């Protein structure tokens, strides 16, 4: 199958003098997103050749800890959904969601 279209997602990171993120923004023209501000991002890519995941985790220094906890909880939930879409493994998806409930309970998010 030949590539008939390409899509680009751009990330912009504004750093302070110590190279600590001050500002994050992203754009995805196909999704109608243009220079949208963010406070945190987690990016994972799969390196099939080396059979390993590579990642970039960034957050601005003014992101409150309670927001980071909520961000992680929501990210874990979406990872469970993505895992199900990719594998159709209902049992492990349910286990992952059980952990998400436990995570939220322990952090008093619910």
NUVOGU-260020 format. One line per field, with one value per atom (N, C-alpha, C, O): residue number from 1; residue in three letters; chain; x, y, z. Coordinates in steps of 0.02 Angstrom, whole numbers. Layout:
<recs>
num c(NUM_...);
residuo c(ala_...);
cadena c(A_...);
east c(X_...);
north c(Y_...);
up c(Z_...);
</recs>
This chain:
<recs>
num c(1_1_1_1_2_2_2_2_3_3_3_3_4_4_4_4_5_5_5_5_6_6_6_6_7_7_7_7_8_8_8_8_9_9_9_9_10_10_10_10_11_11_11_11_12_12_12_12_13_13_13_13_14_14_14_14_15_15_15_15_16_16_16_16_17_17_17_17_18_18_18_18_19_19_19_19_20_20_20_20_21_21_21_21_22_22_22_22_23_23_23_23_24_24_24_24_25_25_25_25_26_26_26_26_27_27_27_27_28_28_28_28_29_29_29_29_30_30_30_30_31_31_31_31_32_32_32_32_33_33_33_33_34_34_34_34_35_35_35_35_36_36_36_36_37_37_37_37_38_38_38_38_39_39_39_39_40_40_40_40_41_41_41_41_42_42_42_42_43_43_43_43_44_44_44_44_45_45_45_45_46_46_46_46_47_47_47_47_48_48_48_48_49_49_49_49_50_50_50_50_51_51_51_51_52_52_52_52_53_53_53_53_54_54_54_54_55_55_55_55_56_56_56_56_57_57_57_57_58_58_58_58_59_59_59_59_60_60_60_60_61_61_61_61_62_62_62_62_63_63_63_63_64_64_64_64_65_65_65_65_66_66_66_66_67_67_67_67_68_68_68_68_69_69_69_69_70_70_70_70_71_71_71_71_72_72_72_72_73_73_73_73_74_74_74_74_75_75_75_75_76_76_76_76_77_77_77_77_78_78_78_78_79_79_79_79_80_80_80_80_81_81_81_81_82_82_82_82_83_83_83_83_84_84_84_84_85_85_85_85_86_86_86_86_87_87_87_87_88_88_88_88_89_89_89_89_90_90_90_90_91_91_91_91_92_92_92_92_93_93_93_93_94_94_94_94_95_95_95_95_96_96_96_96_97_97_97_97_98_98_98_98_99_99_99_99_100_100_100_100_101_101_101_101_102_102_102_102_103_103_103_103_104_104_104_104_105_105_105_105_106_106_106_106_107_107_107_107_108_108_108_108_109_109_109_109_110_110_110_110);
residuo c(unk_unk_unk_unk_unk_unk_unk_unk_unk_unk_unk_unk_unk_unk_unk_unk_unk_unk_unk_unk_unk_unk_unk_unk_unk_unk_unk_unk_unk_unk_unk_unk_unk_unk_unk_unk_unk_unk_unk_unk_unk_unk_unk_unk_unk_unk_unk_unk_unk_unk_unk_unk_unk_unk_unk_unk_unk_unk_unk_unk_unk_unk_unk_unk_unk_unk_unk_unk_unk_unk_unk_unk_unk_unk_unk_unk_unk_unk_unk_unk_unk_unk_unk_unk_unk_unk_unk_unk_unk_unk_unk_unk_unk_unk_unk_unk_unk_unk_unk_unk_unk_unk_unk_unk_unk_unk_unk_unk_unk_unk_unk_unk_unk_unk_unk_unk_unk_unk_unk_unk_unk_unk_unk_unk_unk_unk_unk_unk_unk_unk_unk_unk_unk_unk_unk_unk_unk_unk_unk_unk_unk_unk_unk_unk_unk_unk_unk_unk_unk_unk_unk_unk_unk_unk_unk_unk_unk_unk_unk_unk_unk_unk_unk_unk_unk_unk_unk_unk_unk_unk_unk_unk_unk_unk_unk_unk_unk_unk_unk_unk_unk_unk_unk_unk_unk_unk_unk_unk_unk_unk_unk_unk_unk_unk_unk_unk_unk_unk_unk_unk_unk_unk_unk_unk_unk_unk_unk_unk_unk_unk_unk_unk_unk_unk_unk_unk_unk_unk_unk_unk_unk_unk_unk_unk_unk_unk_unk_unk_unk_unk_unk_unk_unk_unk_unk_unk_unk_unk_unk_unk_unk_unk_unk_unk_unk_unk_unk_unk_unk_unk_unk_unk_unk_unk_unk_unk_unk_unk_unk_unk_unk_unk_unk_unk_unk_unk_unk_unk_unk_unk_unk_unk_unk_unk_unk_unk_unk_unk_unk_unk_unk_unk_unk_unk_unk_unk_unk_unk_unk_unk_unk_unk_unk_unk_unk_unk_unk_unk_unk_unk_unk_unk_unk_unk_unk_unk_unk_unk_unk_unk_unk_unk_unk_unk_unk_unk_unk_unk_unk_unk_unk_unk_unk_unk_unk_unk_unk_unk_unk_unk_unk_unk_unk_unk_unk_unk_unk_unk_unk_unk_unk_unk_unk_unk_unk_unk_unk_unk_unk_unk_unk_unk_unk_unk_unk_unk_unk_unk_unk_unk_unk_unk_unk_unk_unk_unk_unk_unk_unk_unk_unk_unk_unk_unk_unk_unk_unk_unk_unk_unk_unk_unk_unk_unk_unk_unk_unk_unk_unk_unk_unk_unk_unk_unk_unk_unk_unk_unk_unk_unk_unk_unk_unk_unk_unk_unk_unk_unk_unk_unk_unk_unk_unk_unk_unk_unk_unk_unk_unk_unk_unk_unk_unk_unk_unk_unk_unk_unk_unk_unk_unk_unk_unk_unk_unk_unk_unk_unk_unk_unk);
cadena c(A_A_A_A_A_A_A_A_A_A_A_A_A_A_A_A_A_A_A_A_A_A_A_A_A_A_A_A_A_A_A_A_A_A_A_A_A_A_A_A_A_A_A_A_A_A_A_A_A_A_A_A_A_A_A_A_A_A_A_A_A_A_A_A_A_A_A_A_A_A_A_A_A_A_A_A_A_A_A_A_A_A_A_A_A_A_A_A_A_A_A_A_A_A_A_A_A_A_A_A_A_A_A_A_A_A_A_A_A_A_A_A_A_A_A_A_A_A_A_A_A_A_A_A_A_A_A_A_A_A_A_A_A_A_A_A_A_A_A_A_A_A_A_A_A_A_A_A_A_A_A_A_A_A_A_A_A_A_A_A_A_A_A_A_A_A_A_A_A_A_A_A_A_A_A_A_A_A_A_A_A_A_A_A_A_A_A_A_A_A_A_A_A_A_A_A_A_A_A_A_A_A_A_A_A_A_A_A_A_A_A_A_A_A_A_A_A_A_A_A_A_A_A_A_A_A_A_A_A_A_A_A_A_A_A_A_A_A_A_A_A_A_A_A_A_A_A_A_A_A_A_A_A_A_A_A_A_A_A_A_A_A_A_A_A_A_A_A_A_A_A_A_A_A_A_A_A_A_A_A_A_A_A_A_A_A_A_A_A_A_A_A_A_A_A_A_A_A_A_A_A_A_A_A_A_A_A_A_A_A_A_A_A_A_A_A_A_A_A_A_A_A_A_A_A_A_A_A_A_A_A_A_A_A_A_A_A_A_A_A_A_A_A_A_A_A_A_A_A_A_A_A_A_A_A_A_A_A_A_A_A_A_A_A_A_A_A_A_A_A_A_A_A_A_A_A_A_A_A_A_A_A_A_A_A_A_A_A_A_A_A_A_A_A_A_A_A_A_A_A_A_A_A_A_A_A_A_A_A_A_A_A_A_A_A_A_A_A_A_A_A_A_A_A_A_A_A_A_A_A_A_A_A_A_A_A_A_A_A_A);
east c(42_0_45_90_32_73_47_-14_92_73_42_73_-18_-52_-60_-78_-45_-52_-4_7_22_61_29_-4_38_11_67_107_69_122_94_46_125_110_173_228_164_222_216_163_273_279_328_381_311_355_366_319_430_448_488_542_462_497_535_505_600_643_669_679_681_713_789_813_826_899_932_989_897_923_896_906_863_833_777_766_742_683_622_618_574_516_476_456_464_422_354_303_356_295_297_349_238_229_171_121_177_119_125_179_69_68_20_-27_34_-8_-17_29_-77_-94_-145_-205_-120_-163_-223_-279_-212_-268_-321_-379_-302_-349_-377_-416_-357_-381_-349_-377_-292_-257_-200_-159_-197_-145_-115_-146_-53_-16_-56_-60_-84_-124_-79_-34_-89_-48_-61_-117_-10_-14_32_78_21_64_106_155_88_126_114_64_163_155_196_250_170_205_203_149_260_264_304_360_274_308_306_254_362_365_396_437_376_401_456_445_515_571_570_594_541_532_599_607_647_713_746_772_745_777_729_749_664_614_612_614_606_602_562_557_532_497_544_587_534_573_523_466_544_495_524_584_478_493_438_379_456_409_428_483_383_396_337_279_351_299_328_388_286_309_318_285_364_379_323_324_273_217_156_102_164_108_97_143_38_25_25_5_48_53_-16_-20_-69_-135_-156_-190_-138_-153_-111_-136_-49_-6_-36_-35_-62_-93_-154_-164_-195_-254_-232_-262_-181_-155_-132_-148_-95_-73_-132_-133_-181_-239_-275_-291_-287_-322_-280_-307_-214_-170_-172_-173_-171_-175_-241_-242_-296_-360_-360_-384_-333_-332_-284_-295_-231_-186_-223_-213_-265_-304_-351_-358_-383_-427_-388_-411_-330_-289_-265_-264_-246_-224_-280_-267_-342_-398_-409_-418_-407_-416_-363_-377_-302_-247_-247_-224_-271_-264_-329_-330_-383_-448_-443_-483_-394_-384_-426_-405_-486_-534_-510_-518_-480_-459_-405_-410_-353_-299_-324_-302_-368_-395_-433_-427_-472_-509_-460_-472_-406_-356_-324_-313_-309_-279_-328_-307_-392_-441_-452_-464_-446_-449_-392_-401_-332_-276_-289_-272_-319_-335_-382_-374_-431_-476_-438_-449_-393_-351_-308_-302_-277_-234_-273_-249_-333_-375_-396_-397_-412_-432_-375_-385_-315_-258_-237_-212_-248_-231_-290_-286_-345_-407_-431_-449_-430_-454_-528_-559_-558_-630_-668_-729);
north c(-59_0_62_68_107_168_224_230_264_324_374_393_396_444_513_561_517_580_577_524_633_636_688_735_678_723_738_695_799_819_845_883_824_849_885_857_947_987_1001_1015_995_1011_1068_1067_1116_1173_1177_1178_1181_1183_1246_1255_1290_1350_1335_1315_1345_1328_1390_1442_1383_1437_1432_1391_1473_1475_1409_1396_1368_1303_1246_1187_1264_1216_1175_1117_1205_1175_1203_1264_1160_1185_1237_1228_1293_1347_1346_1359_1329_1328_1268_1249_1239_1185_1204_1231_1190_1199_1147_1120_1134_1085_1105_1143_1079_1092_1027_987_1018_960_986_985_1008_1041_997_1022_933_889_884_869_896_894_962_967_1013_1081_1112_1159_1086_1112_1156_1135_1219_1264_1299_1342_1280_1312_1313_1365_1256_1250_1239_1197_1278_1273_1208_1181_1182_1123_1132_1173_1093_1096_1033_1033_979_917_876_883_832_787_724_726_669_605_578_569_566_541_476_474_423_359_336_342_311_282_213_200_169_101_94_107_73_59_-16_-56_-34_-104_-139_-198_-104_-133_-157_-212_-114_-131_-160_-177_-166_-194_-158_-189_-91_-52_11_37_35_99_155_149_211_272_324_324_369_416_485_494_532_600_619_617_636_658_729_741_776_846_876_859_920_959_1026_1031_1076_1142_1145_1110_1189_1192_1222_1218_1252_1280_1234_1254_1172_1124_1101_1073_1114_1092_1016_981_991_919_885_830_917_886_878_829_925_918_863_827_855_801_733_687_727_664_649_591_698_689_672_628_706_693_620_586_596_526_478_429_492_447_443_389_500_501_468_434_476_444_368_332_345_273_244_190_280_257_254_206_305_304_251_223_236_182_115_72_105_43_38_-15_93_93_79_40_110_98_26_-5_-1_-71_-117_-164_-103_-145_-139_-189_-78_-68_-106_-133_-107_-139_-215_-250_-241_-313_-352_-413_-317_-348_-394_-440_-382_-422_-393_-347_-420_-394_-404_-360_-462_-478_-430_-403_-419_-375_-302_-263_-283_-215_-203_-151_-252_-246_-241_-203_-279_-276_-206_-178_-179_-112_-60_-14_-67_-19_-26_23_-88_-98_-60_-28_-64_-27_48_83_72_144_165_219_122_137_140_185_92_90_152_183_170_230_292_332_300_358_359_411_300_295_316_355_289_304_378_406_409_480_525_586_493_529_574_632_545_582_574_615_522_510_528_522);
up c(0_0_0_41_-45_-52_-8_2_17_56_8_-42_24_-19_13_-20_77_114_174_202_192_254_300_277_363_413_462_478_486_531_596_597_650_717_741_740_762_785_860_886_892_963_971_940_1012_1024_1099_1138_1119_1190_1202_1174_1244_1265_1330_1379_1329_1385_1421_1391_1486_1523_1515_1476_1551_1544_1565_1545_1604_1625_1582_1598_1528_1481_1512_1494_1560_1591_1555_1544_1537_1499_1537_1594_1504_1529_1493_1524_1429_1388_1341_1316_1331_1282_1238_1262_1174_1129_1074_1061_1042_988_933_944_874_816_777_771_752_709_659_672_602_553_533_528_523_504_558_543_620_676_695_742_658_672_734_762_755_813_788_748_813_792_852_883_869_922_988_1022_1006_1067_1127_1126_1179_1240_1276_1275_1309_1351_1410_1408_1462_1521_1530_1567_1494_1499_1436_1402_1421_1365_1378_1408_1354_1356_1284_1256_1256_1188_1188_1212_1163_1157_1085_1051_1061_994_999_1043_954_954_902_843_924_880_866_906_810_793_782_799_754_740_805_808_857_920_972_1028_953_997_1065_1118_1061_1122_1111_1055_1165_1160_1179_1222_1145_1158_1180_1158_1223_1250_1263_1272_1264_1285_1334_1316_1394_1445_1465_1489_1454_1471_1508_1494_1554_1586_1606_1620_1608_1626_1702_1740_1723_1795_1836_1897_1802_1840_1841_1863_1816_1818_1890_1920_1918_1987_1993_1946_2049_2060_2054_2026_2078_2073_2000_1983_1957_1886_1854_1811_1876_1850_1869_1828_1929_1950_1907_1887_1894_1851_1780_1748_1755_1688_1683_1634_1732_1731_1733_1696_1775_1779_1712_1689_1682_1618_1564_1519_1567_1518_1525_1476_1587_1599_1572_1541_1582_1556_1480_1451_1448_1375_1349_1295_1386_1366_1369_1326_1419_1423_1363_1333_1345_1286_1222_1180_1215_1156_1154_1101_1211_1215_1190_1152_1211_1189_1113_1079_1087_1015_975_922_1002_966_972_927_1029_1043_1050_1043_1065_1081_1142_1150_1185_1246_1302_1338_1310_1359_1431_1473_1444_1513_1537_1592_1497_1518_1519_1562_1474_1475_1540_1571_1561_1624_1683_1730_1681_1733_1736_1789_1677_1674_1702_1737_1686_1710_1786_1820_1811_1883_1917_1969_1887_1915_1913_1960_1859_1853_1909_1937_1925_1980_2046_2087_2057_2117_2121_2174_2066_2061_2081_2121_2053_2068_2142_2174_2167_2238_2284_2330_2272_2315_2311_2360_2253_2246_2262_2257_2282_2300_2243_2253_2182_2124_2113_2078_2143_2134_2196_2198);
</recs>
